[in-house]
C-alpha cells in the first residue's frame, strides 16, 4: 500500500538536513513513532521521527524505543502534519490515538516543519 503521506515524510527528511532541521533535536528532544494506516482497518505502516538524537532521523520503520506513539489514517496524518487539523482536536475526535508520554506528544506540532508547497 502506498501512502499519500510518504511524500510528506520525504519533505520532512529533506528539512532535517537544513540548519533549522538540525536544531529540532535541541528544541524537541523526543522520539516519535507514527503508525499510518493507508485506510481505516488497513495494516499500519510505521515511521520513526527522531527529534532527540542529533542530527535527527526520519524514515520508514518503527524506532527501537519511542517517547510518544501516534496512530492515524493517511489523510489525517497529512492534515495534522500540514497544520490543517489541530492535533488536540484530532485526538479528541478519535482520529488520532496517542500512547506514551503526553508531554512528548504535545511537543509534536505542525509548525516544527515548514509546509510543503504542494501535496
C-alpha positions in Angstrom: 0.0 0.0 0.0 1.4 3.4 -1.0 0.9 6.2 1.5 0.0 9.6 0.3 1.8 10.8 3.4 5.1 9.3 2.1 5.8 12.5 0.1 5.3 14.4 3.3 7.8 12.2 5.1 10.3 12.7 2.3 9.8 16.5 2.6 10.4 16.3 6.4 13.6 14.2 5.8 14.8 16.9 3.5 14.1 19.6 6.2 16.3 17.6 8.7 19.3 18.3 6.5 18.9 22.1 6.9 20.2 24.2 9.9 16.6 24.6 11.1 16.0 20.9 10.9 19.2 20.1 12.8 18.1 22.5 15.5 14.9 20.5 16.1 16.7 18.0 18.3 17.6 20.8 20.7 14.0 22.1 20.7 12.1 18.9 20.9 14.2 16.1 22.4 11.8 13.2 21.8 11.5 10.2 19.6 8.1 9.6 17.9 6.6 6.6 16.2 3.8 7.2 13.7 1.7 4.3 12.6 0.0 5.5 9.5 -2.9 3.4 8.0 -3.4 3.7 4.3 -7.1 3.4 5.1 -9.3 2.6 8.1 -8.8 -1.1 9.0 -5.7 -1.5 6.9 -2.3 -2.6 8.4 -0.3 0.4 9.7 3.0 1.5 8.1 5.3 2.6 10.9 7.5 5.7 10.7 10.2 7.0 13.0 10.5 10.7 13.6 13.6 11.0 15.9 13.9 14.6 17.1 16.1 13.6 20.1 19.3 12.1 18.8 21.1 14.7 16.8 21.1 15.2 13.8 17.7 13.6 14.0 16.2 10.9 11.7 13.0 10.4 9.9 12.2 7.3 8.0 10.1 4.2 7.5 10.1 1.6 10.2 9.5 1.7 13.9 12.1 3.1 16.3 13.6 0.8 18.9 12.0 3.0 21.6 9.7 6.0 21.3 8.5 8.6 23.7 5.1 9.0 22.1 3.3 6.8 19.6 0.7 8.2 17.3 -1.7 6.1 15.2 -3.9 7.6 12.4 -5.1 7.1 8.9 -3.1 8.6 6.0 -5.4 11.5 5.3 -5.5 12.6 8.9 -1.7 12.2 9.1 -1.3 14.7 6.2 -3.9 17.0 7.7 -2.2 17.1 11.2 1.4 17.4 9.9 0.4 20.2 7.4 -1.5 22.1 10.1 -4.9 21.7 8.6 -6.1 19.6 11.6 -5.2 20.5 15.1 -3.6 17.5 16.8 -5.6 18.0 20.0 -8.9 18.2 18.0 -7.8 15.1 16.0 -7.2 13.3 19.3 -10.5 14.4 20.9 -12.4 13.4 17.7 -10.7 9.9 17.9 -8.9 10.5 14.6 -5.6 10.1 16.2 -4.6 7.7 19.0 -1.7 8.6 21.3 0.2 6.3 23.5 3.2 7.2 25.8 4.3 10.5 27.2 1.7 13.2 26.8 4.2 15.9 27.3 6.3 14.5 24.4 3.1 14.2 22.3 2.2 17.8 22.9 5.6 18.9 21.7 5.0 17.5 18.2 3.3 20.4 16.5 2.8 21.1 12.8 5.0 24.3 13.0 8.1 22.1 13.5 8.2 21.5 9.8 7.8 24.1 7.0 4.6 23.4 5.0 5.4 21.7 1.7 4.4 24.0 -1.3 2.1 21.4 -2.6 0.9 17.9 -1.7 
